[in-house]
Amino acid sequence: MAVLRSLVIFAIVASMAPAISSATEFVVGGDDGWKLGVKYDEWAQNKQFFTGDTLVFKYNPGVHNVYKVNGDDFKSCSVPSNNSLGSFTGNDTIKLATAGNKWYICGTSGHCDGGMKLKIAVLDGATPAPAPSAASALVATNFQILLGMIFVTVAIAMVN
């Protein structure tokens, strides 16, 4: 009986596995990173950001930095006086913990006005799983067949 219970639990977990998705890590600016001359509005344009995702700002520390700001400070490129809102390592990771609009700027003089600013909309919920490829669909089908064969074998063994 314990074997049957274990198999049922395994089957439930295995059937849920395709629905489980993981958070996405976005390197801001892609290969260009966080620097002058990158159009961050274009970089973010076709991306969806969800709670649980992370932004990674890669830049030359001492030359650039990252400040999380509100919408008004974003528009005016105002650096907050509170340094705890800033990041300065050159490899800063920011977890998107809540849904809503998020704004980031470089606090180095003239950089925000020069385009080093990012506005994104974070959606609530998990990142949607990518569509399965033909290979993964084949593996899933074969797995389901194997699982069915195991259940049949166990059922026959229990009857006898």
BELZIWO-V914102 format. One record per residue. N is the residue number from 1. RES is the residue in one letter. SS is DSSP state (2 for helix, 1 for strand, 0 for the rest). PHI is phi in radians with two decimals (999 if undefined). D_LAST is the distance of its C-alpha to the last C-alpha in whole Angstrom. Layout:
n:N res:RES ss:SS phi:PHI d_last:D_LAST
n:N res:RES ss:SS phi:PHI d_last:D_LAST
This chain:
n:1 res:M ss:0 phi:999 d_last:14
n:2 res:A ss:2 phi:-1.12 d_last:17
n:3 res:V ss:2 phi:-1.15 d_last:15
n:4 res:L ss:2 phi:-1.10 d_last:15
n:5 res:R ss:2 phi:-1.08 d_last:18
n:6 res:S ss:2 phi:-1.08 d_last:20
n:7 res:L ss:2 phi:-1.16 d_last:18
n:8 res:V ss:2 phi:-1.15 d_last:20
n:9 res:I ss:2 phi:-1.07 d_last:23
n:10 res:F ss:2 phi:-1.05 d_last:23
n:11 res:A ss:2 phi:-1.12 d_last:23
n:12 res:I ss:2 phi:-1.13 d_last:26
n:13 res:V ss:2 phi:-1.11 d_last:28
n:14 res:A ss:2 phi:-1.13 d_last:27
n:15 res:S ss:2 phi:-1.28 d_last:28
n:16 res:M ss:2 phi:-1.47 d_last:31
n:17 res:A ss:2 phi:-0.93 d_last:33
n:18 res:P ss:2 phi:-1.11 d_last:35
n:19 res:A ss:2 phi:-1.41 d_last:36
n:20 res:I ss:0 phi:-1.35 d_last:38
n:21 res:S ss:0 phi:-2.16 d_last:41
n:22 res:S ss:0 phi:-1.96 d_last:43
n:23 res:A ss:0 phi:-1.22 d_last:47
n:24 res:T ss:0 phi:-1.88 d_last:50
n:25 res:E ss:1 phi:-1.83 d_last:53
n:26 res:F ss:1 phi:-1.93 d_last:56
n:27 res:V ss:1 phi:-1.48 d_last:59
n:28 res:V ss:0 phi:-1.07 d_last:62
n:29 res:G ss:0 phi:1.50 d_last:64
n:30 res:G ss:2 phi:1.06 d_last:61
n:31 res:D ss:2 phi:-1.13 d_last:63
n:32 res:D ss:2 phi:-1.30 d_last:66
n:33 res:G ss:0 phi:1.30 d_last:65
n:34 res:W ss:0 phi:-1.77 d_last:67
n:35 res:K ss:0 phi:-2.78 d_last:71
n:36 res:L ss:0 phi:-1.16 d_last:74
n:37 res:G ss:0 phi:1.61 d_last:74
n:38 res:V ss:0 phi:-1.78 d_last:70
n:39 res:K ss:0 phi:-1.61 d_last:70
n:40 res:Y ss:2 phi:-1.21 d_last:67
n:41 res:D ss:2 phi:-1.14 d_last:67
n:42 res:E ss:2 phi:-1.23 d_last:66
n:43 res:W ss:2 phi:-1.06 d_last:63
n:44 res:A ss:2 phi:-1.47 d_last:62
n:45 res:Q ss:2 phi:-0.91 d_last:62
n:46 res:N ss:0 phi:-1.79 d_last:59
n:47 res:K ss:0 phi:-1.92 d_last:57
n:48 res:Q ss:0 phi:-1.96 d_last:54
n:49 res:F ss:1 phi:-1.93 d_last:54
n:50 res:F ss:1 phi:-2.16 d_last:52
n:51 res:T ss:0 phi:-1.00 d_last:52
n:52 res:G ss:0 phi:1.73 d_last:50
n:53 res:D ss:0 phi:-1.22 d_last:52
n:54 res:T ss:1 phi:-2.24 d_last:54
n:55 res:L ss:1 phi:-1.84 d_last:58
n:56 res:V ss:1 phi:-2.07 d_last:59
n:57 res:F ss:1 phi:-1.75 d_last:63
n:58 res:K ss:1 phi:-1.90 d_last:64
n:59 res:Y ss:0 phi:-2.79 d_last:68
n:60 res:N ss:0 phi:-1.45 d_last:71
n:61 res:P ss:1 phi:-1.13 d_last:71
n:62 res:G ss:0 phi:1.61 d_last:75
n:63 res:V ss:0 phi:-1.77 d_last:75
n:64 res:H ss:1 phi:-2.23 d_last:73
n:65 res:N ss:0 phi:-2.79 d_last:71
n:66 res:V ss:1 phi:-2.36 d_last:68
n:67 res:Y ss:1 phi:-2.11 d_last:69
n:68 res:K ss:1 phi:-1.50 d_last:67
n:69 res:V ss:1 phi:-2.26 d_last:69
n:70 res:N ss:0 phi:-1.60 d_last:69
n:71 res:G ss:2 phi:-1.07 d_last:70
n:72 res:D ss:2 phi:-1.17 d_last:74
n:73 res:D ss:2 phi:-1.13 d_last:74
n:74 res:F ss:2 phi:-1.11 d_last:72
n:75 res:K ss:2 phi:-1.10 d_last:75
n:76 res:S ss:2 phi:-1.63 d_last:78
n:77 res:C ss:0 phi:0.98 d_last:76
n:78 res:S ss:0 phi:-1.59 d_last:77
n:79 res:V ss:0 phi:-1.43 d_last:76
n:80 res:P ss:0 phi:-1.14 d_last:75
n:81 res:S ss:0 phi:-1.32 d_last:77
n:82 res:N ss:0 phi:-1.49 d_last:74
n:83 res:N ss:2 phi:-1.15 d_last:72
n:84 res:S ss:2 phi:-1.19 d_last:69
n:85 res:L ss:2 phi:-1.48 d_last:68
n:86 res:G ss:1 phi:-1.83 d_last:69
n:87 res:S ss:1 phi:-2.25 d_last:67
n:88 res:F ss:0 phi:-2.43 d_last:69
n:89 res:T ss:0 phi:-1.47 d_last:67
n:90 res:G ss:0 phi:1.64 d_last:66
n:91 res:N ss:1 phi:-2.56 d_last:63
n:92 res:D ss:1 phi:-1.63 d_last:62
n:93 res:T ss:1 phi:-1.91 d_last:59
n:94 res:I ss:1 phi:-2.14 d_last:58
n:95 res:K ss:1 phi:-1.44 d_last:55
n:96 res:L ss:0 phi:-1.50 d_last:55
n:97 res:A ss:0 phi:-1.53 d_last:54
n:98 res:T ss:0 phi:-2.30 d_last:55
n:99 res:A ss:0 phi:-1.36 d_last:56
n:100 res:G ss:1 phi:2.19 d_last:59
n:101 res:N ss:1 phi:-1.34 d_last:62
n:102 res:K ss:1 phi:-2.26 d_last:63
n:103 res:W ss:1 phi:-2.26 d_last:66
n:104 res:Y ss:1 phi:-2.38 d_last:67
n:105 res:I ss:1 phi:-2.41 d_last:70
n:106 res:C ss:0 phi:-1.55 d_last:72
n:107 res:G ss:0 phi:-1.55 d_last:75
n:108 res:T ss:0 phi:-1.19 d_last:77
n:109 res:S ss:0 phi:-0.87 d_last:80
n:110 res:G ss:0 phi:1.49 d_last:80
n:111 res:H ss:0 phi:-1.28 d_last:77
n:112 res:C ss:0 phi:-1.09 d_last:75
n:113 res:D ss:0 phi:-1.07 d_last:78
n:114 res:G ss:0 phi:-1.46 d_last:78
n:115 res:G ss:0 phi:1.98 d_last:74
n:116 res:M ss:0 phi:-1.45 d_last:72
n:117 res:K ss:1 phi:-2.63 d_last:70
n:118 res:L ss:1 phi:-2.33 d_last:67
n:119 res:K ss:1 phi:-2.10 d_last:65
n:120 res:I ss:1 phi:-2.34 d_last:62
n:121 res:A ss:1 phi:-1.91 d_last:60
n:122 res:V ss:1 phi:-1.75 d_last:57
n:123 res:L ss:1 phi:-1.63 d_last:54
n:124 res:D ss:0 phi:-1.40 d_last:51
n:125 res:G ss:0 phi:1.96 d_last:48
n:126 res:A ss:0 phi:-1.44 d_last:46
n:127 res:T ss:0 phi:-1.11 d_last:47
n:128 res:P ss:0 phi:-1.15 d_last:45
n:129 res:A ss:0 phi:-1.20 d_last:42
n:130 res:P ss:0 phi:-1.17 d_last:44
n:131 res:A ss:0 phi:-1.09 d_last:42
n:132 res:P ss:0 phi:-1.19 d_last:40
n:133 res:S ss:0 phi:-1.40 d_last:41
n:134 res:A ss:2 phi:-1.05 d_last:39
n:135 res:A ss:2 phi:-1.14 d_last:38
n:136 res:S ss:2 phi:-1.21 d_last:36
n:137 res:A ss:2 phi:-1.14 d_last:35
n:138 res:L ss:2 phi:-1.15 d_last:33
n:139 res:V ss:2 phi:-1.10 d_last:32
n:140 res:A ss:2 phi:-1.09 d_last:30
n:141 res:T ss:2 phi:-1.11 d_last:29
n:142 res:N ss:2 phi:-1.09 d_last:27
n:143 res:F ss:2 phi:-1.12 d_last:26
n:144 res:Q ss:2 phi:-1.13 d_last:25
n:145 res:I ss:2 phi:-1.12 d_last:23
n:146 res:L ss:2 phi:-1.06 d_last:21
n:147 res:L ss:2 phi:-1.08 d_last:20
n:148 res:G ss:2 phi:-1.09 d_last:19
n:149 res:M ss:2 phi:-1.12 d_last:17
n:150 res:I ss:2 phi:-1.12 d_last:16
n:151 res:F ss:2 phi:-1.09 d_last:14
n:152 res:V ss:2 phi:-1.09 d_last:12
n:153 res:T ss:2 phi:-1.09 d_last:11
n:154 res:V ss:2 phi:-1.14 d_last:10
n:155 res:A ss:2 phi:-1.09 d_last:9
n:156 res:I ss:2 phi:-1.11 d_last:6
n:157 res:A ss:2 phi:-1.11 d_last:5
n:158 res:M ss:2 phi:-1.28 d_last:6
n:159 res:V ss:2 phi:-1.23 d_last:4
n:160 res:N ss:0 phi:-1.40 d_last:0
